[in-house]
Amino acid sequence: MILRVLRPSILLRGTGLLQILLLLVLVSAAARMPHSGSLRASDAAGQREGLQWDQRYANAPLQQELLTQKVLSSYDETESVDVKIREKLSTAPQTLHALLQGLAVMQDRNFEIWQGTWPKAIDWTAAVMGTHISATLHAITADASLPSLEQENCALSANATVLENLINRYFTHITTFYFGENAFSLRMQAYDDMLWVVLGWLEGINFINAHTASHYMYTGDDEKFSWYGNDFIPAFAHRARIFWELASQGWDTSLCAGGMLWNPRLTPYKNAITNQLYISASMSMYLYFPGDDNESPYRTKQSTIPPAPGYDPKYLEAAIEGYKWLSTSNMTNEKGLFADGFHIRGWRGGGHNGSIGSGKCDVRDEMVYTYNQGVLLTGLRGLWHATGARSYLEDGHELIRNVIAATGWHVEDPEQRRKWHGIGRNGIMEESCDARGDCSQDSQTFKGIFFHHTATFCAPLPANGSDPVLFTADAELSDYHLQSCQGYAAWVQHNAQAAYNTRDEDGRFGMWWVPGLWRSEEDREYDYEVPQLGTDYRNKGVPRDSLWQLPGQLFTQPHPTPYPIPSQKSLWESRDPNNRGRGRTVETQSGGVSVIRAWYKSLSNVDDDGTVANEH
């Protein structure tokens, strides 16, 4: 424990933010032990000045719901929900506290360091968990309000040491995951599964570079202090390179004049997520892949593979071509949201003995998933950075605005506001399976993915830089981008608060965020109907018909779908709607961490004087 190396007097000298950091470090070990159920109650109650806490709620099964109702009832009914609950996550210290608390629960309760993974995650969701860890550490290390390791005469302050210890602790989880990741299984899975791996390890490299640049300075003799994290860059880069090369084999021009195939073990299906991942992973390879001289292959008849240079134009060309195809594919619906993907009409086996049918992407599946609206944003930001074309940023902002509108955020009438608007209600993002309580392990990961990529897109644009190949923003473009993103901040906070309020007594986030802002029994009894517009194969499994399955073969996903449902209670029978179905999992926890991080980054993008910060 850190108390063995830090004197008590040091604990009193830290800033408010670092006292929070230190407190969370000290209690992280306790999070591994059985909880008494008081975390959620004491935390929420303590944030309400003048609120009388009723002890009978301390051990009640309905603790979270009753507390939420008690808190809300202490306010004037004429006030909006935003006004009533905004204090909880209204400042950077409070949001940092919530972020680190959520991260501690996610890791201490779900990550096994001796296995180097989250045992209850599946291969691709584990890759996303690693991405969230790196992104969270990046957000913390980039926060200029926290103490820097750059101290005079190389002496570290106690606060900086605490912060560095915290970052190193979770970075250790990332490095052990490198060895715990099921890389040999993932190389044989669908192309989207492979691309999650690429994004995850490039996010790790991005964090290492940011932490080194922010906290390890040049000394007078121009020698740089070494942070041990840099030793892992070659390994991370090698895995990202191998998986990008494996996944890029899914780019197909024989059908639809381009586009990524989803799964080689099914009929040709060119879906939004695989194509968005290809664009964003290709751009991230161009921007962050430093090169790779490791000759070890993953799947090849060759005994070695040639070196790969960093900043290779082929990655940029792949992203440009990928987005050109996607943007002209007619894959968005009337609300401006991405439908799931395209089949080819009449396709029957292809090749010499079959038929490619129309050869066109002309059977669109209208299913809408939240992550299909977010992954592209990382690629669009990167495309602007590499080409200077403002249209990429404009397309990204248009997509975010379409998403916000499709949650009913701009609807004023309360009755109309809580109806389904395309991807949510009451201004809260929602998966179509949320209200039913039957979301799969896949879907439980989706909303967190959206907010991760939204936060990446909305970071301040670089205003200057030494790289002659990459573009920077002038004052007008920087202001346009950041003012647009600040316009989304209230919506992000609204979703962060809703997610925050779904935590149970152990601090675990729920999957369905809408109940986090329920105000009455009438809200519970409302008919949360969601129209079914397409094939919900992410929750109900791939259909066993000729549209999806190859002739003479039957593909079933490696994890059974639909997933085992421990509770089939209806919404009306279950007092905590997030206890239905798969309940609270590492995937739902990652979603909560991601949306809290998105809100934290929104706050950290604003300087003390209220002006928006620029990235340098």
FIDRENFI-614233 format. One record per residue: residue in one letter; x negated, y, z of N, C-alpha, C in turn. Coordinates in steps of 0.02 Angstrom, whole numbers, plus 50000, padded with zeros to 5 digits. Example, Ala and Ser with C-alpha at 12.3 -4.5 7.8 and 13.67 -1.06 7.14 Angstrom:
2
A493404971650390493854977550390493404983550390/S493584988850354493164994750357493555000250394/
***
This chain:
616
M499584994050000500005000050000499565006350000/I499805011549971499405017649963499275021150029/L499675019650081499575022850145498895020850176/R498625015450153497985013250181497405017350156/V497505021050101496955024850073497075032350075/L497675034450090497825041650093497985043650165/R497675048950189497815051250256498505054250261/P498835053850319499505056750327499525064150309/S498975067750323498985074950308499065076150234/I498815071550193498865072450121499595072250100/L499985068050134500685067250115501065073750122/L500825078150164501185084350177500985089950130/R500445088950092500195094350051500455094249980/G500795088749959501005088049889501555092849872/T501605094049807502165097949782502795093749788/G503365096849777503995093249782504025087449734/L503795088449672503815083049622503375077249643/L502775078849668502315073449686502535069849750/Q502885073349794503155069849852503655064649830/I504035066349778504505061449750504115055549721/L503595057049683503185051749654502895047249708/L502615050349760502305046549813502815042349849/L503395045249862503925041549896504115035249857/L504175036049791504365030349750503815025049747/V503195027249748502645022349751502685018449816/L502815021949872502835018649937503405013749943/V503975015349912504565010949919504615005849864/S504165006049815504235001349759504184994149783/A503744992949832503694986049858504334983949892/A504654988649924505284987049958505834985249909/A505774987849848506284986349797506274979049778/R505724975449792505684968449777506064964249828/M506214967149886506534963549940507294964249934/P507674959749964508404960449963508614967049992/H509104970149960509334976749981509944976150026/S510014980950069510594981050114511204984050081/G511114987050022511674990049987511774997350002/S511285000650034511375007550053511065012550005/L510685010149956510315014649912510795019249875/R511285016449841511735020449800512135025349842/A512365022849901512795027149942512415032949972/S511835031450002511465036750035511205041849985/D510995039449926510725044049876511265048849851/A511845046149835512375050449808512655055049862/A512755052249922513055056349974512615062149994/G511955060949993511505066150013511475071949965/Q511755071149905511745076449856512365080849860/R512795079749906513415083549912513415087549977/E513275093749972513245098050031513945098650061/G514015097150125514655097850158515105091750151/L514875086450116515285080550107515215076050168/Q515765074050198515755069850257515725062550235/W515185059250250515105052250230515485047650278/D515895043250250516285038550289515915031950292/Q515705029750351515275023950358515615017550334/R516285017450331516615011250311516465009450238/Y516205014350200516035012850130515355009550124/A514965009550178514265007450172514205000350146/N514634995850169514574988850148515184986350109/A515594990950087516204988950052516034986749981/P516384981749954516274979649885516394985149834/L516844989749852517014995049806516625001449820/Q516035000649850515655006349874515565011849822/Q515315009849763515155014949712515785018549689/E516305014649676516925017649651517235022349702/L517255020049765517565024149817517165030549829/L516505029749829516085035649839516185040649783/T516195038149721516295042649664516955046449670/Q517485042749688518145046049696518125051149752/K517775049449807517735054049864517365060449846/V516825059449808516435065249786516855069749742/L517185066849692517555070849645518155074149677/S518455070849726519055073749757518895079749800/S518245080849815518055086549856518005092949817/Y518155092549751518115098449708518815100449685/D518875106549665519495109049637519665105149574/E520275102649569520475098649512520455102449446/T520445108949449520435112849387519745113249356/E519235111349395518565111549368518455105749321/S518025106749272517865101349225517425096249259/V517405090249231516985084949259516255087049258/D516045090449203515345092649199515155097049258/V515595101749276515455106249331515425102349396/K515845097349403515885093649466515265089549481/I514965086749430514435082049443513755084349418/R513705090249392513085092249359512505093149408/E512645094049473512105095149520511645089049525/K511915083149514511515077149525510895076949480/L510955079049418510405078749371510295085549339/S510345090849378510335097549349509645100649346/T509155097749381508485100549381507975095149364/A507385097349344506855092549327506665088049385/P506575090649447506405086249502506935080849515/Q507565082849513508095077949525508105072649470/T508015074849408508025070249352507415065749353/L506825068449371506235064349377506325059049430/H506625061049485506775056249539507215050549512/A507745052249476508205047249449507845042849398/L507415045849357507055042149306506585036949337/L506195039149386505715034649417506065029349460/Q506625031249489507015026349527507285020949481/G507555023049423507805018249375507255013749348/L506665016649335506105012749311505875007649362/A505855009649425505645005149479506124999149483/V506775000449480507254995049482507174990449422/M507084993449363507004989549302506414984849306/Q505854987249333505244983249334505204978749395/D505354981349454505264977449514505754971549518/R506334972349488506844967149491506854962649430/N506494964449378506564960649316505904958449285/F505354961849299504724960349267504304955749311/E504064950249282503624945649317502914946449290/I502484949349330501824951049304501414944849289/W501544939349325501154933249312501364930149245/Q501964931649222502184929349156502074934649102/G501984940749124501874946249077502494947949036/T503084947049066503684948649028504274949149075/W504854950649045505494950649079505824943949063/P505814939149108506024932349092506734931749066/K507174936149086507864935649063508004939548999/A507494943148974507564946448909507444941348854/I507684942848794507514938848736506954942348698/D506674939148648506064941648618506114948848595/W506634950548557506654957348529506834962448583/T507264960648631507434965548683506824966748728/A506414961648737505794962748776505344967748741/A505304967448675504904972348638505174979348649/V505834980048653506134986648667505984988848738/M505994984148786505814985948855505114989048858/G504644985748823503964988448822503934995448792/T504334996548740504365003248710504605008448760/H505125006748798505395011348847504885012948902/I504495007948923503995009248974503485014248949/S503215013048888502715017548860503005024548851/A503615025048827503925031548816504035035348881/T504225031748933504325034948998503665037549026/L503145033649022502495035949044502255041949003/H502395041848938502215047448895502575053748918/A503225053148934503605059048956503315061849021/I503095057549066502825059849130502145063049121/T501715059749083501035062449076501025068949036/A501535069948994501555076048953501875081948990/D502155080749049502485086049086501965090649117/A501935096749092501415101449114501515103649186/S502115102549215502225104549284501925099749334/L501725093849311501415089049356500665090149357/P500325088049410499605089649417499185085949366/S498685089349341498225086449292497635083349326/L497335078449292496715075449317496115079849301/E496215085049261495655089449243495515094349300/Q495095092349344494945096449403494215098749400/E494095104449432493425107249433492945102449468/N492345101749440491825097449467492035090149469/C492525088449427492735081449419493085078649480/A493265082749527493595080349588494355080149577/L494655074549594495365073749585495735075849648/S496275079349639496705080949696497075074749718/A497325074849779497715069149804498335068149761/N498655073649742499265073049702499115069949634/A498565072049603498395069149538498235061849544/T497925059849600497765052849611498405048649617/V498895051349654499525047749661499865046849593/L499865052149553500175051749488499815046749443/E499145046949444498765042349403498875035149425/N498905033949490499045027149514499715024649490/L500215029049491500885027149469500875025349395/I500555029549354500515028149283500125021749270/N499575020749305499185014749294499565008449314/R499975009049365500365003149386500815000749330/Y501185005349300501645003249247501275001849182/F500705005149171500315003449111500054996349117/T499914994049177499714987049187500264982349163/H500884984249173501434980049149501424979649072/I501264985249040501224985248967500664980648943/T500084981048975499514976948953499644969548966/T499954967849022500104960749033500644958348985/F501094962748965501594960848915501274959348848/Y500714962448833500374960748770500234953248767/F500044950348824499894943248825500524939048838/G501034942048869501644938248883502144938348826/E502064943048778502534943448722502494937048680/N503084934648658503114928448619502984930048546/A502364931948532502194934348465502254928848413/F502094922748430502114917348381502834915548362/S503294916348408504004915248391504274921048349/L504094927148368504354933048334504134933248260/R503554930548244503324930848175503764926648129/M504184922248157504614917948117505334920248119/Q505474925848151506164928148159506354933048104/A506914936348113507164940948062506704947048057/Y506754950548001506304956147989506404961848039/D507014962848062507114968148112506764966448177/D506764960048197506424957948258505684959648254/M505384958448196504674959848187504524967348194/L504984971448168504854978648167504924981848236/W505324978848281505334981248350504644980548381/V504294975148364503614974048389503144979648366/V503194981448302502774986748275502884993248314/L503514995248321503665001548356503425001348428/G503484995648461503294995148531502564996348542/W502134993248502501404993948514501145000548489/L501455003348438501255010148418501465015248470/E502035014148504502225018548559501705018148614/G501435012148626500915011448676500295015348657/I500085014948594499505018748570499635026248577/N500225028348559500415035448564500355037948636/F500585033848683500525035648753499795036048775/I499395031048756498685031148776498345037448751/N498475039148688498165045248661498395051448698/A499045051748714499305057648749499025058248819/H498985052548854498735052748923497995054648924/T497615051948877496905053648873496805061048858/A497185063548809497115070548789497325075348844/S497835073448883498095077948934497685077848998/H497375072349015497085071549081496355069549084/Y496045068449027495335066749027494965071748983/M494635076449014494355082248980493635080948958/Y493405085348913492695085448895492295089048949/T491715086448965491285089649013490795094248977/G490365097449015489905102148984489435099148933/D489245092748942488785089648894489165086148839/D489825087648833490235085148778490335077548779/E490285074748839490435067648845491115067048878/K491515062548851492205061948876492255056648931/F492625058348983492785053249032493185047748997/S493075041749014493415036248982493995033949026/W494595033648996495155030449030495205023349003/Y495275018549047495235011649027495775009648977/G496325013448974496855011848928496625011748855/N496115015748839495865015948770495585009248748/D495385005048795495104998448777495634994048744/F496274995548755496804991248729497044993548660/I496824999348637497065001848572496924996848516/P496324993948510496214989248455496704983348455/A496844980648514497304974948518498014977148499/F498244982848525498904985248508498954986548433/A498434989548405498434991248334498454984948291/H498094979948311498074973748272498764970548269/R499094970148326499754967048326500254971148285/A500224977748292500674981948252500554980948178/R499924980648158499754979748087499994973048060/I499874967648098500074961048075500834960648066/F501204963348115501924962748111502224967348058/W501894973048045502134977247990502044973547924/E501474970347915501354966747853501824960847844/L501984957347898502474951947894503164954647876/A503364959947910504034962647899504114965747830/S503584968847804503634972247740503794967447683/Q503714960947695503894955947644504654955847633/G505024959047678505754959347670505994964647621/W505524969047598505724974047548505864970547482/D506454971647455506684967747397506974972447344/T506724971847282506974975947227507394971947178/S507454965347189507844961247142508594962347150/L508804964947207509504966347221509574973447245/C510074976947223510234983747247509674988847231/A509214987047188508664991447168508234993647227/G508204989447279507784990947336508124989347401/G507784990947455508064989947522507784983747556/M507784983947622507534978347663508084973247674/L507904966847666508344961447686508324960747762/W508864958347790508884957447863508554950847884/N508794945347854508594938847879508514934047821/P507924931247810507814926747753508184920147758/R508474918647816508834912347825509594913247816/L509794919047789510494920347774510554922847702/T511154923547679511254926547613511004933847616/P510824936647559510544943447560511014948447594/Y510764951447646511154956547683510674962247698/K510804967947670510374973747679510724978547728/N510504978147790510854981747843510494988047864/A510854992147900510594998747920509994998047966/I510034993548015509514993448066508844991248038/T508834986247993508194984047966507884989347923/N508294992847884508024998147841507795004147881/Q508165005947933507945011447975507305009748012/L507265003648037506655001448071506055001648023/Y506154999547962505624999547912505365006647900/I505825011347895505635018347884505255021047945/S505525020048004505215022848064504555019248081/A504535012648072503905009048085503375010948035/S503555011947972503065013947921502785020847936/M503225025447956502985032147973502545031948035/S502715027848084502315027348144501635024248128/M501615019548082500975016748060500545022148028/Y500855026347988500475031647955500195036748005/L500595038248055500405043548102499955041048159/Y500065034948183499745032748245499295026748239/F499345022948184498915017048177498205019248162/P497725017548206497045020148198496595015948153/G496855010548126496445005948088496334999548127/D496124994248092496054987748123495524983748087/D495014981548122494494977348092494494970348121/N495034968648157495104961848184495294957248127/E494904951948116495004947448060495484941848074/S495754941448135496184935848154496874936448124/P497094931448086497774931748056498294928948103/Y498924930248087499474927048124499794921548082/R499874922748018500184917647976499904918447905/T499404914647888499104915047823498674908847812/K498584906947749498154901247733497424903247736/Q497304909847737496624912247743496374911447815/S495734910547822495454910047889495354916947920/T495294922047878495224928947902495634933647859/I495714939647884496064944847845495594950947841/P495664954847788495214960547780495384966247828/P494914970647840495054976547883495604980847853/A495944984547895496474989147872496294996147895/P496285000947850496115007847870496695011247905/G496535016147946497045020247976497295025547928/Y497895028047941498185033447901498205031747827/D498365025447813498395023047745499015025947710/P498935029047652499515031947616500065026847600/K499905020347600500415015447583500985015547634/Y500835017247696501355017547747501825023447734/L501535029047716501945034947700502365033547638/E502065030447587502445028847527503015024147541/A502905019247585503435014547604504015018247638/A503845022847683504375026647719504765031047671/I504415034447626504755038847578505225034747534/E504965029147508505375024947465505965021947503/G505835019947566506365017047607506915021947620/Y506745028147635507265033047650507635035147586/K507275035547531507605037147468508145032047452/W507985025647464508485020447452509065020947501/L508905021547565509425021647616509895027547607/S509615033447594510025039447589510485039547528/T510335035347479510755035047419511155028547415/S511165024647469511475018047468512225018147484/N512485023947503513195024447522513345020247584/M512895020447632512985016447693513315020347750/T513475026647740513815030447793514555030847780/N514955030847834515675031147828515935038247827/E516595039047832516895045647825516715050247884/K516485047447940516275051547997515535053247995/G515195051047943514485052247937514065047447979/L514365041948002514005036848040513795031147995/F513255027848012513025022247973513455016147987/A513755013347934514055006747939513495001647944/D513674995247955513144990547971512724988447912/G513014987247853512594985047798512994982747738/F512624979847690512914977847626512764970547610/H513294967047586513224960647551513244962047476/I513074956847438513094957347365513684953147339/R514144956247306514744952847282514554947247233/G514814941347247514724935647202514054932147206/W513624934047254512974930747259513064923447280/R512764918947243512814911847257512144908447246/G511704909347289511074905647287510514909047250/G510654913347202510124916747165509674911847129/G509094913947110508604909547078508844906747012/H508544901146991508694898246925509364894546924/N509554891646980510164887546981510754890947013/G510664897047033511214900647065511384906947028/S511734911347062511944917647031511814923347080/I511554928847054511464934747097512104938847100/G512634936547068513254940247069513194946947036/S513454952047069513414958847041512704961647045/G512304958847090511624961447100511604968147135/K512194970547157512244977147187512484976547260/C512314981647299512574982047367513284985047363/D513774980647357514454983047345514974980147392/V514764976447443515234974047494514984976747561/R515254982447581515004985747642515374983347703/D515004981447753515304979547817515364985847860/E515974987447881516114993847914515964993947988/M515684988548015515534988448086515044994048103/V515164997548160514735003048182514425001248250/Y513775001448253513405000448315513015006748332/T512915008048396512595014348416511875014748393/Y511505009248396510785009748379510675011248305/N511175009648263511125011248192511125018848180/Q511305022648230511335029948222510705033348249/G510245029548278509685032648312508995031048285/V508875024848265508195022648248507905026848192/L508325028948145508085032848088507775039448109/L507975042248166507755048848186507005049348194/T506695044148221505965044148227505645044548158/G505915040848110505645041148043505735047848010/L506305050948020506425057547989505955062848016/R505835062748081505365067548109504665066348080/G504465060048076503815058448049503755060247975/L504285059447937504275061347866504175068847858/W504495072747901504365079947899503635081447914/H503375078247967502685079647990502185078047935/A502325072947895501845070747844501945074247777/T502545076847764502675079847698502825087347702/G503045089747760503245096747766503935098147739/A504305093047716504965094147687505485095047742/R505765101047747506245102747799506875098447795/S507035095947736507655092147726507685086047772/Y507105083147788507115077347833507365079247902/L507145084947928507385087247993508135088947989/E508335092147936509045093947928509485087647926/D509245082447893509635076247892509685073247961/G509155073648000509165071048068509655074848112/H509645081348107510115085348147510845084048126/E510955083148063511635081648040511875075048068/L511435070048071511625063548099511785064148173/I511385067848211511525068648282512195072248292/R512315077448254512955081048261513545076548243/N513465072248194514005067548177514135062748235/V513605060448267513675055848323514045059248381/I513825065248397514135068948453514875070048439/A515045072048378515755073048361516145066548366/A515825060948350516175054448350516245051648421/T516015055248471516165053348541516735057548570/G517015062048530517555066248554517315072148595/W516675073848591516395079148632516725085848621/H516925087348560517205093848543517965094148550/V518275088548568519005088348575519205091348642/E519665096048642519855099548703520425096248740/D520905093448704521485090448736521275084148774/P521395083748840521155078148880521415071348856/E522045071148835522335064848812522005062548747/Q521895067148702521575065448639520835063948649/R520535067248698519815066548710519635059448730/R520065056048767519895049448791520085043848743/K520335045648685520445040648632519795039148596/W519775033648560519185031748522519085036448463/H518475038948455518335043848403517825041348352/G517635035148356517185032348307516575029048336/I516325031948392515755028848426515755030648501/G516355032248526516415033948596517045037748610/R517105040148671517685043948695517465048348753/N517855053448767517685057948823516985060948817/G516725061248757516045063848748515505059048768/I515675052748781515205047748803515115042448749/M514495040948733514345035848684514565029048711/E514855025048666515145018748688515055013548632/E514885007548652514875001848606515584999048601/S515754996348545516444993948537516614988248584/C516104984748610516214979248656516264981448729/D516104987748743516064990048812516714989148851/A517254991648822517894991448858518144984348868/R517974979948821518184972848827517764969248880/G517164971748892516724968548940516394962248914/D516324961548848516024955448821515414956948777/C515044962048795514444963848756513914958448762/S513574957048707513034952248707512394955548733/Q511874951448739511224953948760510964958948709/D511104957848646510914962548594511234969348607/S511894969448612512254975748618512094979548682/Q511914975848734511734979248796511104983548789/T510744982548735510124986348724510234992448680/F510804992848645510884997548590510875004948609/K511255006848660511305014048676510635016848699/G510255012848736509595015148757509145016448697/I509205012348645508815013448584508995020048552/F509645021548548509855027848518509535033748555/F509575033848621509325039648658508565039948657/H508235034348652507505034448645507305038248581/H507615036548525507415039548462507675046748456/T508225048248489508455055248490507955059648528/A507705057148584507215060848623506565061848583/T506365056748546505765057348504505865062648450/F506445062448418506585067348365506605074448392/C506875075348452506985082048477506395085048516/A505845081548519505255084648549505055090848509/P504775095948540504565101948503504105100148445/L504185103648389503755102348332503065105148344/P502545101848318501865104548327501805111348292/A501555116248328501475122948300500785124048270/N500315119948289499645120348260499315113548267/G498785112548231498435106248233497825106448189/S497365101748202496735101648165496755096748107/D497275092748101497315087748048497535091147983/P497125091347932497305094847870497845091247830/V497975084947846498465080947808499175082147833/L499245083447898499905084047928500135091347930/F500795092247928501085098847927501285101047997/T501285107648007501515110548070502085115348055/A502415117448108503015121548100502855128948109/D503135133148067503085140348079503605142248132/A503615148448151504045150648206504785149648189/E504975150848127505685150248109505915143048112/L505515138348085505705131348085505695128548156/S505195130448195505155128148264505765130348303/D505975136648293506555139248328507195135648306/Y507255134348240507835130748214507895123848246/H507345120348248507355113548274507515113348349/L507175117548387507265117248459507925120148481/Q508155125348448508815127948465509355122848449/S509275119248393509745113948377509745108648431/C509155106548451509115101248502509375103648569/Q509245110048586509525112548648510295112748646/G510555113248585511285112948578511565106048594/Y511145100848592511375094148609511275092548684/A510925096948719510705095448787511285094048834/A511825098048829512395096948874512705090148862/W512735088048799513005081448783512555075948810/V511895076748805511435071848832511515071448907/Q511565077248941511655077149013512315073749032/H512835075048994513485071949006513425064349005/N513075061748956512985054548951512525051949006/A511995055749022511545053749075511915053349142/Q512345058249154512715058249217513205052549221/A513545051149164514015045549163513645038949176/A513075038049144512675031949155512445031549227/Y512205037149254511955037349323512485035249373/N513105037249359513645035649406513885028449402/T513635024549354513825017449351513365013049393/R512855015949425512405011849465512765008549522/D512555002449537512834998949595512415000449657/E512544996849711512204998249774511454996749771/D511244993049720510534991549712510204995949660/G510565001149636510275005749588510265003249517/R510664998149501510664995249434511204998549391/F511005000749331511465004049285511944999049254/G512545001349241513034997249206512984998349131/M513344994049094513334994349021513824999648995/W514424999749023514955004348999514915010649041/W514735016249009514625022449046515265026449058/V515775025249020516395029149027516665029049098/P516685023249133516935023349202516535027649250/G515925029649230515535033949273515845040749284/L516305042649242516655049049249517405048249259/W517615042249277518325041449294518505045749355/R519095048749353519295053249406519915050949443/S520255045849417520885043749449521045036649429/E521535033849461521785027149443522095027149374/E522335032849353522615033449285522075032249233/D521465034549246520915033249200520785025849194/R520815022249249520705015049248521255011449208/E521855013749214522425010349183522525012149110/Y522125016849084522205018949015522035013148968/D522375012848911522245007548862521645009548819/Y521065006748836520445008548802520365004148739/E520805005348692520815001448631520275003948583/V519954999248550519445000748499519634997248435/P519745000848381519924997548318519344993348291/Q519504987448267518994983048239518964984148163/L518414986948140518364988848070517904984348030/G517494980348061517014976248025516874969748061/T516324966648043516124960148072515674961348132/D515914959748191515524960948252515064955048265/Y514604953948219514174948048225513654948748280/R513524954848303513054955848357513324953448424/N513984953148430514294950748492514624944048484/K514864942448425515254936348415514894931148373/G514284932648350513914927848311514004928748236/V513534926148198513564926548125514114921848101/P514574924448060515124920148034514844914147995/R515214908647999515014902547964515374902047898/D515304907047857515634906947792515134908547737/S515364907947676514914908647618514664915747608/L514994920647638514754927447631514094928347668/W514004924647723513414925347765512924919547759/Q513184913447754512754907547759512504905247690/L511884903047688511604900247626511934893647609/P511994892047545512314885647525511944879647556/G512324875247588512044869247616511664870147680/Q511664876147708511304877447770511764880947820/L511594880247883511964883747935511464887047981/F511474893647982511034897448026511394899248090/T511104897548146511354899848211510784903448245/Q510964908748281510454912748313510124908848370/P509484910048384509124906148434509414906748504/H509774912248518510124912848582510874912348567/P511234908148604511944906948587512354913248590/T512784914148541513224919848537513924917348522/P514444919348558514404924248612514054921348674/Y513774925748714513384923648771513844921248827/P513574916948871513984914648927514274920548967/I514904920348980515244925749015515394923449087/P515034926049137515144923849206515814926049234/S516094931349206516724933849233517174936049175/Q517784933449174518254935349122518824939649150/K518694942749207519204947149235519374952749188/S519994954649186520194960249144519964966749176/L520014972049137519824978649163520254980349223/W520864978149223521324979949277521194975849340/E520924969749331520784965449389520114967149421/S519644969449382518974970649407518914977849431/R518764978849495518714985549521518084988949495/D517574985149480516964987749449516934984949378/P517134988749328517154986049260516484983849233/N515934986049264515274984049241515034977549272/N515464974349312515324967649337515604962249292/R515974964249241516254959349194515724956949145/G515874951549111515424949149059514734947449085/R514214949749052513534948349072513324952549133/G513744957549150513594961649207513004966249195/R512654967849248512074972349245511444968249233/T511064970149183510474966349162509884971049152/V509314968149134508734972249118508884976649058/E509304974149012509474978148953509894984148972/T510394983249016510794989049036510374993949077/Q509894991249116509464995749154509024999849108/S508784996749054508375000549007508775006048973/G509425004748961509845009948932509915015948978/G510005014549043510045020049091509395023949095/V508835020349097508175023749099508085028149037/S508295025548979508195029148917508595035648914/V509235035448934509635041548930509415046548983/I509205044249042508935048849093508285051949067/R507875047949033507255050749005507405056048952/A507905054748911508085059648859508295066248891/W508655066048946508855072148981508255075449014/Y507815071449043507215074049075506785077749024/K506715074848965506315078148912506655084548889/S507325084748889507665090948871507495096448921/L507465094548985507295099449037506565101649032/S506125096849018505405098549016505215102448955/N505665102748905505525106748845505665114148855/V505915115948914506065122948929505575125548981/D505225130948966504745133849013505105137149072/D504715139049122505005142049182505385148449167/D505185152049114505525158349098506135157349054/G506305150849041506895149449001506765148648927/T506145149948905505995149148834505815141948820/V505905139948758505775133148738505035132248723/A504755126848750504035125648741503895122848672/N503295124048648503055121248585502555115748599/E502535110848554502045105548560501415107848523/H500845106748554500215108848524499795102848506/
***
